[in-house]
Amino acid sequence: MKVNLKPFSPSGQIVAPPSKSVAHRLLICSALAKGKTEIKNVGSSADVIATCSCLNSLGAKVIFKGGNATVYGIERANNSPILNCNESGSTLRFLMPVACALGVNSTFTGSQKLLSRPSKVLTDELSRHGVTVDGWKFSGRLESGKFVIDASVSSQYVTGLLFALPLLNGDSQIVLQGEIVSKDYIEITLSALDKFSIKYEKSGNSIIIKGNQEFKSPKTLTVEGDWSGSAFPLALGAIGGKVSVLGLDENSKQGDKEILNVLKKFGAKVQIDGDCVTVTKGEMKAFCQDFENIPDLAPVCAVLSACAQGESIFTGIQRLKIKESDRVKTTLNMLKSAGVTAYEKDGKMIIVGSKIKGGIFDGANDHRIVMSSAVIASIASGESTILGSRAIDKSYPEFFRDYNLLGGKADVGI
């Protein structure tokens, strides 16, 4: 699918999309709990749907209706489930340990790109604890013990174990080695475990989890608004107008609320009134930013820097190369399509602000590249086209609807 866009001055108010990071976690905890759990505002992103499908394959019953989900916990796990994770890295890495803890002979499938992303750190540790790993097939029951994880690649390995280890017969310890990336995502997981009465203890670089625990459903939950997805409409306000996003929690554990500080560095005016964040165009200054712990914000922040006066420098970009696309390459290609001078040098991304022109943008089958391209198209001197725009379904299916609600001129084609 392609979308044609014209420049405009963004103005108005929208509601934040649901946080898929939070939704994944609450859905999995609900599936591991006994009985029925109602989860409001789970949304309809492709990644969340993939998690629900896999939970159903494991033996849970997840029913969608009107953006909400009703989850009936697993009473008896299916013995040989096939779990299609589609393109969701969270689904894959979260549920591998869970399936192994349930002792089922599971087979994981998904897109070629997903299955090429690194997971060896996790699968090696599973194989050291009683699981037979044959490609993407897992058999045997996970055994408790000491799990040593290199946390410098992905926090998702840790989250998967945090879901699985309370189900085991004995106590376990997760030891985190290396510099822990995306620490805030681990905190989101621990917050979900708190809601389901799972006990753990943090001590230095390790987390101790008691075995033989039960996930206890709080019966009703609501998924909070997503700072990652909201970064795009907020950026629209910062470069071209005034945009308000409702449903955001300033005290959220989501690391991507860091977008507020980036917007302030950029010179935008940021106002918070309860759960409403309003961003208004300001000075548009070049800035430096480390993206080690907020990699999902890099593409849209690159758009901000392209609109600024001067040279912006992005560090901590290595993990961008193992996302849905190589986001260093695809972000630079997006900027170059808009006539912006941008390049990688010595492990940094350098972006020189300039006049933005319309162009043809390749979405690279990456939702964040598509949405970033739409943001930069809003301030371009001419019309633009984004190819492969259907990729937004992964996290924010309503993006172009909201874009147009803010005054945008996005003509979504086939």
C-alpha positions as CSV (number, residue, x, y, z in Angstrom):
1,M,0.0,0.0,0.0
2,K,1.2,3.5,-0.8
3,V,0.1,6.9,0.6
4,N,0.3,10.3,-1.0
5,L,0.8,13.3,1.2
6,K,0.8,17.1,1.0
7,P,2.4,19.5,3.4
8,F,0.2,21.0,6.1
9,S,0.2,22.9,9.4
10,P,-0.7,20.3,12.2
11,S,-3.3,21.4,14.7
12,G,-5.7,19.6,17.0
13,Q,-6.1,16.9,19.6
14,I,-6.0,13.1,19.4
15,V,-6.0,10.2,21.8
16,A,-2.7,8.2,22.3
17,P,-2.6,4.7,20.8
18,P,-2.5,1.9,23.3
19,S,1.0,0.8,24.5
20,K,1.7,-2.5,22.8
21,S,4.6,-3.0,25.2
22,V,2.2,-3.0,28.1
23,A,-0.5,-4.9,26.2
24,H,1.9,-7.8,25.4
25,R,2.8,-8.1,29.1
26,L,-0.7,-7.9,30.5
27,L,-2.0,-10.4,27.9
28,I,0.7,-13.0,28.8
29,C,0.2,-12.6,32.5
30,S,-3.6,-13.0,32.1
31,A,-3.1,-16.2,30.0
32,L,-0.9,-17.6,32.8
33,A,-3.5,-16.7,35.5
34,K,-6.6,-18.8,36.4
35,G,-10.0,-17.6,35.3
36,K,-11.1,-14.6,33.4
37,T,-9.3,-11.2,33.0
38,E,-10.8,-8.2,31.2
39,I,-8.1,-5.9,29.6
40,K,-9.3,-2.6,28.2
41,N,-7.6,-0.6,25.5
42,V,-5.4,-3.4,24.1
43,G,-5.8,-1.9,20.5
44,S,-5.5,-3.9,17.3
45,S,-1.8,-3.7,16.3
46,A,-0.5,-6.6,14.4
47,D,2.1,-7.4,17.1
48,V,-0.5,-7.6,19.8
49,I,-2.7,-9.8,17.6
50,A,0.3,-12.1,17.1
51,T,0.7,-12.5,20.9
52,C,-3.0,-13.2,21.3
53,S,-2.9,-15.8,18.5
54,C,0.1,-17.5,20.1
55,L,-1.6,-17.5,23.5
56,N,-4.6,-19.2,22.0
57,S,-2.3,-21.8,20.4
58,L,-0.8,-22.5,23.9
59,G,-4.3,-23.1,25.3
60,A,-5.6,-19.8,26.5
61,K,-8.8,-18.2,25.1
62,V,-8.4,-14.6,24.0
63,I,-11.5,-12.8,22.7
64,F,-11.2,-9.4,21.0
65,K,-14.1,-6.9,21.0
66,G,-14.0,-3.1,20.4
67,G,-10.3,-2.7,21.1
68,N,-10.6,-4.7,24.4
69,A,-9.7,-8.3,25.2
70,T,-11.2,-10.9,27.4
71,V,-8.6,-13.6,28.4
72,Y,-9.4,-17.0,29.9
73,G,-6.2,-18.4,31.4
74,I,-4.6,-21.7,30.3
75,E,-6.1,-24.6,32.2
76,R,-4.3,-27.3,30.3
77,A,-1.6,-26.3,27.8
78,N,-1.8,-27.7,24.3
79,N,1.0,-30.3,23.9
80,S,2.4,-29.5,20.4
81,P,1.5,-25.9,19.6
82,I,2.7,-24.0,16.5
83,L,3.1,-20.4,17.5
84,N,3.2,-17.9,14.6
85,C,4.8,-14.7,15.8
86,N,4.4,-13.0,12.5
87,E,6.9,-10.0,12.8
88,S,6.7,-9.5,16.5
89,G,10.1,-9.9,18.3
90,S,8.4,-9.3,21.7
91,T,6.0,-12.2,21.0
92,L,8.8,-14.6,20.0
93,R,11.2,-13.8,22.9
94,F,8.6,-13.5,25.6
95,L,6.9,-16.8,24.8
96,M,9.8,-19.1,24.1
97,P,10.6,-19.4,27.8
98,V,6.9,-19.6,28.7
99,A,6.3,-22.5,26.3
100,C,9.3,-24.3,27.8
101,A,8.1,-23.6,31.3
102,L,4.8,-25.2,30.4
103,G,6.7,-28.3,29.2
104,V,5.1,-28.4,25.8
105,N,6.7,-29.4,22.5
106,S,6.4,-26.1,20.7
107,T,7.3,-24.8,17.3
108,F,7.8,-21.1,16.6
109,T,7.3,-19.5,13.2
110,G,7.3,-16.0,11.9
111,S,8.6,-13.8,9.1
112,Q,12.0,-14.4,7.7
113,K,13.2,-11.1,9.0
114,L,12.0,-11.9,12.6
115,L,13.6,-15.3,12.7
116,S,16.9,-13.8,11.5
117,R,17.0,-11.4,14.5
118,P,19.3,-12.5,17.3
119,S,17.9,-14.9,19.9
120,K,20.9,-17.2,20.5
121,V,21.6,-15.6,23.9
122,L,18.2,-16.8,25.1
123,T,18.1,-20.2,23.3
124,D,21.5,-21.1,24.6
125,E,20.4,-20.5,28.2
126,L,17.2,-22.5,27.7
127,S,19.2,-25.4,26.4
128,R,21.4,-25.3,29.6
129,H,18.3,-25.7,31.7
130,G,16.6,-28.9,30.4
131,V,15.2,-27.7,27.1
132,T,16.1,-29.4,23.8
133,V,16.4,-26.7,21.1
134,D,16.3,-27.7,17.4
135,G,16.1,-24.6,15.3
136,W,12.8,-23.1,16.3
137,K,11.5,-26.3,17.9
138,F,11.6,-26.7,21.7
139,S,10.9,-29.8,23.8
140,G,11.4,-30.7,27.4
141,R,10.5,-28.8,30.5
142,L,12.5,-25.8,31.6
143,E,14.4,-26.3,34.9
144,S,15.0,-23.8,37.6
145,G,18.4,-22.4,38.4
146,K,20.8,-19.7,37.6
147,F,20.2,-18.0,34.2
148,V,23.1,-15.8,33.0
149,I,21.9,-13.3,30.3
150,D,23.9,-10.9,28.2
151,A,21.6,-7.9,28.6
152,S,23.5,-5.7,26.2
153,V,21.6,-7.0,23.1
154,S,17.9,-7.0,24.2
155,S,15.9,-6.7,27.4
156,Q,13.3,-9.0,25.8
157,Y,15.3,-12.1,26.9
158,V,15.0,-11.0,30.5
159,T,11.2,-10.4,30.2
160,G,10.6,-13.8,28.7
161,L,12.4,-15.5,31.7
162,L,10.5,-13.3,34.2
163,F,7.2,-14.7,32.9
164,A,8.4,-18.3,32.9
165,L,10.5,-18.7,36.0
166,P,7.6,-18.3,38.6
167,L,6.0,-21.4,37.0
168,L,9.0,-23.7,37.8
169,N,9.3,-26.0,40.7
170,G,12.4,-24.4,42.2
171,D,13.7,-20.9,42.8
172,S,15.7,-19.2,40.1
173,Q,18.1,-16.3,39.6
174,I,18.6,-14.1,36.5
175,V,22.1,-12.6,36.4
176,L,22.4,-9.7,34.0
177,Q,25.8,-9.3,32.3
178,G,27.1,-6.4,30.2
179,E,25.5,-3.0,29.9
180,I,21.7,-3.4,30.3
181,V,19.9,-1.9,27.3
182,S,16.3,-0.7,27.5
183,K,16.2,-1.0,31.3
184,D,12.8,0.6,31.3
185,Y,11.2,-2.3,29.5
186,I,12.3,-4.6,32.3
187,E,10.6,-2.3,34.7
188,I,7.4,-2.5,32.6
189,T,7.6,-6.3,33.0
190,L,8.1,-6.1,36.7
191,S,5.2,-3.8,37.0
192,A,3.0,-6.3,35.2
193,L,4.2,-9.1,37.5
194,D,3.3,-6.9,40.5
195,K,-0.3,-6.6,39.2
196,F,-0.5,-10.5,39.1
197,S,1.0,-10.9,42.6
198,I,4.3,-12.5,41.4
199,K,7.1,-12.1,43.9
200,Y,10.7,-11.3,43.0
201,E,13.7,-9.6,44.5
202,K,16.2,-7.3,42.8
203,S,19.7,-7.4,44.1
204,G,22.4,-5.6,42.2
205,N,22.6,-7.0,38.7
206,S,20.4,-10.0,39.4
207,I,16.7,-10.8,39.9
208,I,15.7,-13.7,42.2
209,I,12.3,-15.3,41.5
210,K,10.6,-17.9,43.7
211,G,9.3,-21.0,42.1
212,N,5.8,-22.6,42.4
213,Q,4.0,-19.2,42.2
214,E,0.6,-18.6,40.8
215,F,-0.4,-15.7,38.6
216,K,-3.4,-14.1,40.3
217,S,-5.6,-12.1,38.1
218,P,-6.7,-8.6,39.2
219,K,-9.8,-9.3,37.0
220,T,-9.8,-5.9,35.2
221,L,-6.9,-3.9,33.7
222,T,-6.4,-1.0,31.3
223,V,-3.5,-0.6,28.9
224,E,-2.0,2.9,29.2
225,G,-1.3,5.2,26.2
226,D,1.9,4.6,24.2
227,W,4.7,7.1,24.4
228,S,6.5,5.4,21.4
229,G,3.6,5.9,19.1
230,S,2.7,9.3,20.4
231,A,6.1,10.6,19.6
232,F,5.0,10.9,15.9
233,P,2.0,13.3,16.4
234,L,4.0,15.2,19.1
235,A,6.8,15.7,16.6
236,L,4.2,17.0,14.1
237,G,3.4,19.7,16.6
238,A,7.1,20.5,17.2
239,I,7.9,21.1,13.5
240,G,4.8,22.7,12.2
241,G,2.0,23.7,14.6
242,K,0.3,22.7,17.8
243,V,-0.7,19.2,18.7
244,S,-2.3,17.7,21.9
245,V,-2.2,14.0,22.7
246,L,-4.6,12.7,25.4
247,G,-4.1,9.5,27.5
248,L,-0.4,9.8,28.4
249,D,1.0,9.2,31.8
250,E,3.9,11.5,32.7
251,N,4.9,9.0,35.4
252,S,4.8,5.9,33.1
253,K,7.6,3.4,33.3
254,Q,7.9,3.6,29.5
255,G,11.3,4.8,28.6
256,D,10.1,6.5,25.4
257,K,8.5,9.3,27.5
258,E,12.1,10.6,27.0
259,I,10.6,12.2,23.8
260,L,9.5,15.0,26.0
261,N,13.1,15.9,26.9
262,V,14.2,15.6,23.2
263,L,11.4,17.9,22.2
264,K,12.6,20.4,24.7
265,K,16.2,20.2,23.5
266,F,14.8,20.8,20.0
267,G,13.3,24.0,21.2
268,A,9.6,23.0,21.1
269,K,7.2,24.2,23.7
270,V,5.9,21.3,25.9
271,Q,2.9,21.6,28.2
272,I,1.5,18.9,30.4
273,D,-2.0,19.1,31.9
274,G,-3.0,15.9,33.6
275,D,-2.9,13.2,30.9
276,C,-2.8,15.7,28.0
277,V,0.6,16.6,26.4
278,T,0.6,19.6,24.1
279,V,3.6,20.4,21.9
280,T,3.9,23.7,20.0
281,K,6.5,24.6,17.3
282,G,9.4,26.6,18.8
283,E,13.0,27.5,17.8
284,M,14.0,24.1,16.1
285,K,17.6,23.8,17.4
286,A,20.1,21.1,16.5
287,F,20.8,18.7,19.4
288,C,22.8,15.6,20.5
289,Q,21.1,12.5,21.8
290,D,22.1,9.0,22.9
291,F,19.6,6.3,21.7
292,E,21.1,3.3,23.5
293,N,18.0,2.9,25.7
294,I,15.4,4.6,23.4
295,P,16.2,3.1,19.9
296,D,12.5,3.3,18.8
297,L,12.6,7.1,19.0
298,A,15.6,7.5,16.7
299,P,13.8,7.7,13.3
300,V,11.3,10.4,14.4
301,C,14.0,12.3,16.2
302,A,16.0,12.3,13.0
303,V,13.1,14.1,11.4
304,L,13.3,16.8,14.1
305,S,17.0,17.2,13.6
306,A,16.5,17.5,9.8
307,C,14.3,20.5,10.4
308,A,16.7,22.2,12.9
309,Q,19.4,24.8,12.2
310,G,22.8,23.2,12.5
311,E,24.3,19.7,12.9
312,S,22.8,17.1,15.2
313,I,24.7,14.0,16.4
314,F,23.1,10.7,17.4
315,T,25.1,8.2,19.5
316,G,24.2,4.7,20.8
317,I,22.8,3.7,17.4
318,Q,24.2,0.2,17.1
319,R,21.0,-1.6,18.1
320,L,19.1,0.3,15.4
321,K,20.6,-2.1,12.9
322,I,18.8,-5.2,14.3
323,K,15.2,-3.8,14.3
324,E,12.5,-4.4,11.7
325,S,14.9,-2.8,9.3
326,D,18.5,-1.6,9.6
327,R,17.2,1.7,11.0
328,V,20.5,3.4,10.6
329,K,20.4,2.7,6.9
330,T,16.7,3.2,6.4
331,T,16.6,6.4,8.5
332,L,19.5,7.9,6.4
333,N,17.7,6.9,3.2
334,M,14.5,8.6,4.4
335,L,16.4,11.8,5.1
336,K,18.3,11.7,1.8
337,S,15.0,11.3,0.0
338,A,13.9,14.6,1.6
339,G,17.1,16.3,0.4
340,V,18.8,16.3,3.8
341,T,22.5,15.7,4.3
342,A,22.9,12.8,6.7
343,Y,25.5,10.1,7.2
344,E,27.0,7.6,9.6
345,K,30.5,8.1,10.9
346,D,32.4,6.4,13.7
347,G,29.3,4.8,15.1
348,K,27.4,8.0,15.1
349,M,24.6,9.4,12.9
350,I,25.3,13.0,11.7
351,I,22.3,15.0,10.4
352,V,22.6,18.5,9.0
353,G,19.4,20.5,9.1
354,S,18.2,21.9,5.8
355,K,15.2,22.8,3.7
356,I,12.9,19.7,3.4
357,K,11.7,18.7,-0.1
358,G,9.0,16.2,-1.0
359,G,10.0,12.9,-2.4
360,I,9.3,9.2,-2.7
361,F,10.0,7.4,0.6
362,D,10.5,3.6,1.0
363,G,8.8,2.4,4.1
364,A,11.2,-0.6,4.2
365,N,8.5,-2.7,5.8
366,D,9.2,-0.8,9.1
367,H,6.3,1.0,10.9
368,R,8.6,3.6,12.5
369,I,10.2,4.5,9.1
370,V,6.7,4.9,7.5
371,M,5.4,7.1,10.3
372,S,8.7,9.2,10.4
373,S,8.4,9.7,6.6
374,A,4.9,11.0,7.1
375,V,6.1,13.5,9.7
376,I,8.8,14.8,7.5
377,A,6.4,15.0,4.5
378,S,4.2,17.4,6.5
379,I,6.9,20.1,6.3
380,A,8.2,19.4,2.8
381,S,8.1,21.9,0.0
382,G,6.2,19.6,-2.3
383,E,4.1,16.4,-2.4
384,S,5.4,13.1,-1.2
385,T,4.7,9.4,-1.5
386,I,5.4,6.6,1.0
387,L,5.6,3.1,-0.4
388,G,4.8,0.1,1.8
389,S,2.8,2.2,4.3
390,R,0.8,-0.8,5.5
391,A,3.7,-1.5,7.9
392,I,2.0,0.9,10.4
393,D,-0.4,-2.0,11.3
394,K,2.5,-3.5,13.4
395,S,2.1,-0.9,16.1
396,Y,-0.3,2.0,15.2
397,P,-2.9,1.0,12.6
398,E,-4.9,4.2,13.1
399,F,-1.9,6.5,12.4
400,F,-3.0,8.0,9.1
401,R,-6.5,8.4,10.5
402,D,-5.0,10.5,13.4
403,Y,-2.7,12.2,11.0
404,N,-5.6,13.5,9.0
405,L,-7.5,14.4,12.1
406,L,-4.7,16.9,12.8
407,G,-5.2,18.5,9.4
408,G,-3.0,16.1,7.4
409,K,-3.6,15.4,3.7
410,A,-2.8,11.7,3.5
411,D,-4.5,9.9,0.6
412,V,-4.1,6.2,1.4
413,G,-4.1,4.2,-1.8
414,I,-3.7,0.5,-2.6
